[in-house]
């Protein structure tokens, strides 16, 4: 009886964790720049606070061991936005611990900021990433991250 109960508990625990497991994704190719997988088309907010889409590209430069890879994000400019909130979450290659980071991207710290596009480059740790971007219009603007534009990718 005790052995049967132990087996049932183990099976139930394994079954309960299945929805949290995600399939591994292929790593990007080694070209001059490797595009990373993104959600098709992104999401556009009904309030107009999100770019139409966001793209992420791993910049493939030689780097010393222990140096994090560089990723360049690019999205469409939203008319009237004075800054963007770029918010990311990821799990590392050695652990399932969720990490997070956010950046306030402005004309002063963006790699490029013109009438059509914004680009922002940053070093990020290896792992499975999901990033959101949303436009901000005033200093007291509360970001609507539920309607943010999303990109997901594996960084190796």
Contact map, one row per residue, 1 for C-alpha under 8 A:
111110000000000000000000000000000000000000000000000000000000000000000000000000000000000000000000000000000000000000000000000000000000000000000000000000000000
111111000000000000000000000000000000000000000000000000000000000000000000000000000000000000000000000000000000000000000000000000000000000000000000000000000000
111111100000000000000000000000000000000000000000000000000000000000000000000000000000000000000000000000000000000000000000000000000000000000000000000000000000
111111110000000000000000000000000000000000000000000000000000000000000000000000000000000000000000000000000000000000000000000000000000000000000000000000000000
111111111000000000000000000000000000000000000000000000000000000000000000000000000000000000000000000000000000000000000000000000000000000000000000000000000000
011111111100000000000000000000000000000000000000000000000000000000000000000000000000000000000000000000000000000000000000000000000000000000000000000000000000
001111111110000000000000000000000000000000000000000000000000000000000000000000000000000000000000000000000000000000000000000000000000000000000000000000000000
000111111111000000000000000000000000000000000000000000000000000000000000000000000000000000000000000000000000000000000000000000000000000000000000000000000000
000011111111100000000000000000000000000000000000000000000000000000000000000000000000000000000000000000000000000000000000000000000000000000000000000000000000
000001111111110000000000000000000000000000000000000000000000000000000000000000000000000000000000000000000000000000000000000000000000000000000000000000000000
000000111111111000000000000000000000000000000000000000000000000000000000000000000000000000000000000000000000000000000000000000000000000000000000000000000000
000000011111111100000000000000000000000000000000000000000000000000000000000000000000000000000000000000000000000000000000000000000000000000000000000000000000
000000001111111110000000000000000000000000000000000000000000000000000000000000000000000000000000000000000000000000000000000000000000000000000000000000000000
000000000111111111000000000000000000000000000000000000000000000000000000000000000000000000000000000000000000000000000000000000000000000000000000000000000000
000000000011111111000000000000000000000000000000000000000000000000000000000000000000000000000000000000000000000000000000000000000000000000000000000000000000
000000000001111111100000000000000000000000000000000000000000000000000000000000000000000000000000000000000000000000000000000000000000000000000000000000000000
000000000000111111111000000000000000000000000000000000000000000000000000000000000000000000000000000000000000000000000000000000000000000000000000000000000000
000000000000011111111000000000000000000000000000000000000000000000000000000000000000000000000000000000000000000000000000000000000000000000000000000000000000
000000000000000111111100000000000000000000000000000000000000000000000000000000000000000000000000000000000000000000000000000000000000000000000000000000000000
000000000000000011111100000000000000000000000000000000000000000000000000000000000000000000000000000000000000000000000000000000000000000000000000000000000000
000000000000000011111110000000000000000000000000000000000000000000000000000000000000000000000000000000000000000000000000000000000000000000000000000000000000
000000000000000000111111000000000000000000000000000000000000000000000000000000000000000000000000000000000000000000000000000000000000000000000000000000000000
000000000000000000001111100000000000000000000000000000000000000000000000000000000000000000000000000000000000000000000000000000000000000000000000000000000000
000000000000000000000111110000000000000000000000000000000000000000000000000000000000000000000000000000000000000000000000000000000000000000000000000000000000
000000000000000000000011111000000000000000000000000000000000000000000000000000000000000000000000000000000000000000000000000000000000000000000000000000000100
000000000000000000000001111100000000000000000000000000000000000000000000000000000000000000000000000000000000000000000000000000000000000000000000000000000100
000000000000000000000000111110000000000000000000000000000000000000000000000000000000000000000000000000000000000000000000000000000000000000000000000000000111
000000000000000000000000011111000111000000000000000000000000000000000000000000000000000000000000000000000000000000000000000000000000000000000000000000000111
000000000000000000000000001111100100000000000000000000000000000000000000000000000000000000000000000000000000000000000000000000000000000000000000000000000000
000000000000000000000000000111111100000000000000000000000001000000000000000000000000000000000000000000000000000000000000000000000000000000000000000000000000
000000000000000000000000000011111100000000000000000000000001000000000000000000000000000000000000000000000000000000000000000000000000000000000000000000000000
000000000000000000000000000001111100000000000000000000000011100000000000000000000000000000000000000000000000000000000000000000000000000000000000000000000000
000000000000000000000000000001111110000000000000000000001111000000000000000000000000000000000000000000000000000000000000000000000000000000000000000000000000
000000000000000000000000000111111111000000000000000000001111000000000000000000000000000000000000000000000000000000000000000000000000000000000000000000000000
000000000000000000000000000100001111100000000000000000011100000000000000000000000000000000000000000000000000000000000000000000000000000000000000000000000000
000000000000000000000000000100000111110000000000000000111100000000000000000000000000000000000000000000000000000000000000000000000000000000000000000000011110
000000000000000000000000000000000011111000000000000000010000000000000000000000000000000000000000000000000000000000000000000000000000000000000000000000111100
000000000000000000000000000000000001111101000000000001110000000000000000000000000000000000000000000000000000000000000000000000000000000000000000000001111000
000000000000000000000000000000000000111111000000000000000000000000000000000000000000000000000000000000000000000000000000000000000000000000000000000001110000
000000000000000000000000000000000000011111000000000000000000000000000000000000000000000000000000000000000000000000000000000000000000000000000000000000000000
000000000000000000000000000000000000001111100000000110000000000000000000000000000000000000000000000000000000000000000000000000000000000000000000000000000000
000000000000000000000000000000000000011111110000000111000000000000000000000000000000000000000000000000000000000000000000000000000000000000000000000011100000
000000000000000000000000000000000000000011111000010110000000000000000000000000000000000000000000000000000000000000000000000000000000000000000000001111000000
000000000000000000000000000000000000000001111101111110000000000000000000000000000000000000000000000000000000000000000000000000000000000000000000001110000000
000000000000000000000000000000000000000000111111110000000000000000000000000000000000000000000000000000000000000000000000000000000000000000000000001100000000
000000000000000000000000000000000000000000011111100000000000000000000000000000000000000000000000000000000000000000000000000000000000000000000000001000000000
000000000000000000000000000000000000000000001111100000000000000000000000000000000000000000000000000000000000000000000000000000000000000000000000000000000000
000000000000000000000000000000000000000000011111111000000000000000000000000001000000000000000000000000000000000000000000000000000000000000000000000000000000
000000000000000000000000000000000000000000011111111000000000000000000000000001000000000000000000000000000000000000000000000000000000011100000001000100000000
000000000000000000000000000000000000000000111001111100000000000000000000000001000000000000000000000000000000000000000000000000000000111000000000001110000000
000000000000000000000000000000000000000000010001111111000000000000000000001111000000000000000000000000000000000000000000000000000000111000000000000110000000
000000000000000000000000000000000000000011110000011111000000000000000000001100000000000000000000000000000000000000000000000000000000000000000000000010000000
000000000000000000000000000000000000000011110000001111100000000000000000001100000000000000000000000000000000000000000000000000000000000000000000000011000000
000000000000000000000000000000000000010001000000001111110000000000000000111100000000000000000000000000000000000000000000000000000000100000000000000011100000
000000000000000000000000000000000001010000000000000011111000000000000000111000000000000000000000000000000000000000000000000000000000000000000000000000100000
000000000000000000000000000000000011110000000000000001111100000000000011110000000000000000000000000000000000000000000000000000000000000000000000000000100000
000000000000000000000000000000001111000000000000000000111110000000000011100000000000000000000000000000000000000000000000000000000000000000000000000000000000
000000000000000000000000000000001111000000000000000000011111000000001111000000000000000000000000000000000000000000000000000000000000000000000000000000000010
000000000000000000000000000000011100000000000000000000001111100000001111000000000000000000000000000000000000000000000000000000000000000000000000000000000000
000000000000000000000000000001111100000000000000000000000111110000001100000000000000000000000000000000000000000000000000000000000000000000000000000000000000
000000000000000000000000000000010000000000000000000000000011111000000000000000000000000000000000000000000000000000000000000000000000000000000000000000000000
000000000000000000000000000000000000000000000000000000000001111100000000000000000000000000000000000000000000000000000000000000000000000000000000000000000000
000000000000000000000000000000000000000000000000000000000000111110101000000000000000000000000000000000000000000000000000000000000000000000000000000000000000
000000000000000000000000000000000000000000000000000000000000011111100000000000000000000000000000000000000000000000000000000000000000000000000000000000000000
000000000000000000000000000000000000000000000000000000000000001111100000000000000000000000000000000000000000000000000000000000000000000000000000000000000000
000000000000000000000000000000000000000000000000000000000000000111110000000000000000000000000000000000000000000000000000000000000000000000000000000000000000
000000000000000000000000000000000000000000000000000000000000001111111000000000000000000000000000000000000000000000000000000000000000000000000000000000000000
000000000000000000000000000000000000000000000000000000000000000001111100000000000000000000000000000000000000000000000000001111000000000000000000000000000000
000000000000000000000000000000000000000000000000000000000111001000111110000000000000000000000000000000000000000000000000001111000000000000000000000000000011
000000000000000000000000000000000000000000000000000000000111000000011111000000000000000000000000000000000000000000000000111100000000000000000000000000000000
000000000000000000000000000000000000000000000000000000011110000000001111100000000000000000000000000000000000000000000000111100000000000000000000000000000000
000000000000000000000000000000000000000000000000000000011110000000000111110000000000000000000000000000000000000000000011110000000000000000000000000000000000
000000000000000000000000000000000000000000000000000001111000000000000011111000000000000000000000000000000000000000000011100000000000000000000000000000000000
000000000000000000000000000000000000000000000000000001110000000000000001111100000000000000000000000000000000000000001111000000000000000000000000000000000000
000000000000000000000000000000000000000000000000001111100000000000000000111110000000000000000000000000000000000000001110000000000000000000000000000000000000
000000000000000000000000000000000000000000000000001111000000000000000000011111000000000000000000000000000000000000011100000000000000000000000000000000000000
000000000000000000000000000000000000000000000000001000000000000000000000001111101000000000000000000000000000000001111100000000000000000000000000000000000000
000000000000000000000000000000000000000000000001111000000000000000000000000111111000000000000000000000000000000000000000000000000000001000000000000000000000
000000000000000000000000000000000000000000000000000000000000000000000000000011111000000000000000000000000000000000000000000000000000000000000000000000000000
000000000000000000000000000000000000000000000000000000000000000000000000000001111100000000000000000000000000000000000000000000000000000010000000000000000000
000000000000000000000000000000000000000000000000000000000000000000000000000011111111000000000000000000000000000000000000000000000000001110000000000000000000
000000000000000000000000000000000000000000000000000000000000000000000000000000011111000000000000000000000110000000000000000000000000001111000000000000000000
000000000000000000000000000000000000000000000000000000000000000000000000000000001111100000000000000000011110000000000000000000000000001110000000000000000000
000000000000000000000000000000000000000000000000000000000000000000000000000000001111110000000000000000011100000000000000000000000000111100000000000000000000
000000000000000000000000000000000000000000000000000000000000000000000000000000000011111000000000000001111000000000000000000000000001111100000010000000000000
000000000000000000000000000000000000000000000000000000000000000000000000000000000001111100000000000001111000000000000000000000000011110000000000000000000000
000000000000000000000000000000000000000000000000000000000000000000000000000000000000111110000000000111100000000000000000000000000011100000000000000000000000
000000000000000000000000000000000000000000000000000000000000000000000000000000000000011111000000000111000000000000000000000000001111000000000000000000000000
000000000000000000000000000000000000000000000000000000000000000000000000000000000000001111100000011110000000000000000000000000001110000000000000000000000000
000000000000000000000000000000000000000000000000000000000000000000000000000000000000000111110000011100000000000000000000000000111100000000000000000000000000
000000000000000000000000000000000000000000000000000000000000000000000000000000000000000011111011111000000000000000000000000000111000000000000000000000000000
000000000000000000000000000000000000000000000000000000000000000000000000000000000000000001111111111000000000000000000000000011110000000000000000000000000000
000000000000000000000000000000000000000000000000000000000000000000000000000000000000000000111111000000000000000000000000000001110000000000000000000000000000
000000000000000000000000000000000000000000000000000000000000000000000000000000000000000000011111000000000000000000000000000000000000000000000000000000000000
000000000000000000000000000000000000000000000000000000000000000000000000000000000000000000111111100000000000000000000000000000000000000000000000000000000000
000000000000000000000000000000000000000000000000000000000000000000000000000000000000000000111111110000000000000000000000000000000000000000000000000000000000
000000000000000000000000000000000000000000000000000000000000000000000000000000000000000000110011111000000000000000000000000000000000000000000000000000000000
000000000000000000000000000000000000000000000000000000000000000000000000000000000000000011110001111100000000000000000000000000000000000000000000000000000000
000000000000000000000000000000000000000000000000000000000000000000000000000000000000000011110000111110000000000000000000000000000000000000000000000000000000
000000000000000000000000000000000000000000000000000000000000000000000000000000000000001111000000011111000000000000000000000000000000000000000000000000000000
000000000000000000000000000000000000000000000000000000000000000000000000000000000000001110000000001111100000000000000000000000000000000000000000000000000000
000000000000000000000000000000000000000000000000000000000000000000000000000000000000111100000000000111110000000000000000000000000000000000000000000000000000
000000000000000000000000000000000000000000000000000000000000000000000000000000000000111000000000000011111000000000000000000000000000000000000000000000000000
000000000000000000000000000000000000000000000000000000000000000000000000000000000011110000000000000001111100000000000000000000000000000000000000000000000000
000000000000000000000000000000000000000000000000000000000000000000000000000000000011110000000000000000111111110000000001000000000000000000000000000000000000
000000000000000000000000000000000000000000000000000000000000000000000000000000000111000000000000000000011111110000000000000000000000000000000000000000000000
000000000000000000000000000000000000000000000000000000000000000000000000000000000110000000000000000000001111110110000000000000000000000000000000000000000000
000000000000000000000000000000000000000000000000000000000000000000000000000000000000000000000000000000001111110000000000000000000000000000000000000000000000
000000000000000000000000000000000000000000000000000000000000000000000000000000000000000000000000000000001111111000000001000000000000000000000000000000000000
000000000000000000000000000000000000000000000000000000000000000000000000000000000000000000000000000000001111111110000111100000000000000000000000000000000000
000000000000000000000000000000000000000000000000000000000000000000000000000000000000000000000000000000000000111110000111100000000000000000000000000000000000
000000000000000000000000000000000000000000000000000000000000000000000000000000000000000000000000000000000010011111001111000000000000000000000000000000000000
000000000000000000000000000000000000000000000000000000000000000000000000000000000000000000000000000000000010011111101110000000000000000000000000000000000000
000000000000000000000000000000000000000000000000000000000000000000000000000010000000000000000000000000000000000111111100000000000000000000000000000000000000
000000000000000000000000000000000000000000000000000000000000000000000000000010000000000000000000000000000000000011111000000000000000000000000000000000000000
000000000000000000000000000000000000000000000000000000000000000000000000000110000000000000000000000000000000000001111100000000000000000000000000000000000000
000000000000000000000000000000000000000000000000000000000000000000000000011110000000000000000000000000000000000111111110000000000000000000000000000000000000
000000000000000000000000000000000000000000000000000000000000000000000000011110000000000000000000000000000000011111011111000000000000000000000000000000000000
000000000000000000000000000000000000000000000000000000000000000000000001111000000000000000000000000000000000011110001111100000000000000000000000000000000000
000000000000000000000000000000000000000000000000000000000000000000000001110000000000000000000000000000001000111100000111110000000000000000000000000000000000
000000000000000000000000000000000000000000000000000000000000000000000111100000000000000000000000000000000000011000000011111000000000000000000000000000000000
000000000000000000000000000000000000000000000000000000000000000000000111000000000000000000000000000000000000000000000001111100000000000000000000000000000000
000000000000000000000000000000000000000000000000000000000000000000011110000000000000000000000000000000000000000000000000111110000000000000000000000000000000
000000000000000000000000000000000000000000000000000000000000000000011110000000000000000000000000000000000000000000000000011111000000000000000000000000000000
000000000000000000000000000000000000000000000000000000000000000000011000000000000000000000010000000000000000000000000000001111100000000000000000000000000010
000000000000000000000000000000000000000000000000000000000000000000011000000000000000000000011000000000000000000000000000000111110000000000000000000000000111
000000000000000000000000000000000000000000000000000000000000000000000000000000000000000001111000000000000000000000000000000011111000000000000000000000000111
000000000000000000000000000000000000000000000000000000000000000000000000000000000000000001111000000000000000000000000000000001111100000000000000000000011110
000000000000000000000000000000000000000000000000000000000000000000000000000000000000000111100000000000000000000000000000000000111110000000000000000000011110
000000000000000000000000000000000000000000000000000000000000000000000000000000000000000111000000000000000000000000000000000000011111000000000000000001111000
000000000000000000000000000000000000000000000000000000000000000000000000000000000000011110000000000000000000000000000000000000001111100000000000000001110000
000000000000000000000000000000000000000000000000000000000000000000000000000000000000111100000000000000000000000000000000000000000111110000000000100111100000
000000000000000000000000000000000000000000000000011001000000000000000000000000000001111000000000000000000000000000000000000000000011111000000000100111000000
000000000000000000000000000000000000000000000000111000000000000000000000000000000001110000000000000000000000000000000000000000000001111100000011100110000000
000000000000000000000000000000000000000000000000111000000000000000000000000001001111100000000000000000000000000000000000000000000000111110000010000000000000
000000000000000000000000000000000000000000000000100000000000000000000000000000001111100000000000000000000000000000000000000000000000011111101110000000000000
000000000000000000000000000000000000000000000000000000000000000000000000000000011110000000000000000000000000000000000000000000000000001111101000000000000000
000000000000000000000000000000000000000000000000000000000000000000000000000000000100000000000000000000000000000000000000000000000000000111111000000000000000
000000000000000000000000000000000000000000000000000000000000000000000000000000000000000000000000000000000000000000000000000000000000000111111000000000000000
000000000000000000000000000000000000000000000000000000000000000000000000000000000000000000000000000000000000000000000000000000000000000001111100000000000000
000000000000000000000000000000000000000000000000000000000000000000000000000000000000000000000000000000000000000000000000000000000000000111111110000000000000
000000000000000000000000000000000000000000000000000000000000000000000000000000000000000000000000000000000000000000000000000000000000000100011111000000000000
000000000000000000000000000000000000000000000000000000000000000000000000000000000000100000000000000000000000000000000000000000000000011100001111100000000000
000000000000000000000000000000000000000000000000100000000000000000000000000000000000000000000000000000000000000000000000000000000000010000000111111100000000
000000000000000000000000000000000000000000000000000000000000000000000000000000000000000000000000000000000000000000000000000000000001110000000011111100000000
000000000000000000000000000000000000000000000000000000000000000000000000000000000000000000000000000000000000000000000000000000000000000000000001111100000000
000000000000000000000000000000000000000000111100010000000000000000000000000000000000000000000000000000000000000000000000000000000000000000000001111110000000
000000000000000000000000000000000000000000111000111000000000000000000000000000000000000000000000000000000000000000000000000000000001110000000001111111000000
000000000000000000000000000000000000000001110000011111000000000000000000000000000000000000000000000000000000000000000000000000000001110000000000001111100000
000000000000000000000000000000000000011001100000000011000000000000000000000000000000000000000000000000000000000000000000000000000111100000000000000111110000
000000000000000000000000000000000000111001000000000001110000000000000000000000000000000000000000000000000000000000000000000000000111000000000000000011111000
000000000000000000000000000000000001111000000000000000000000000000000000000000000000000000000000000000000000000000000000000000011110000000000000000001111100
000000000000000000000000000000000001110000000000000000000000000000000000000000000000000000000000000000000000000000000000000000011100000000000000000000111110
000000000000000000000000111100000001100000000000000000000000000000000000000000000000000000000000000000000000000000000000000001111000000000000000000000011111
000000000000000000000000001100000001000000000000000000000100000000001000000000000000000000000000000000000000000000000000000011111000000000000000000000001111
000000000000000000000000001100000000000000000000000000000000000000001000000000000000000000000000000000000000000000000000000001100000000000000000000000000111
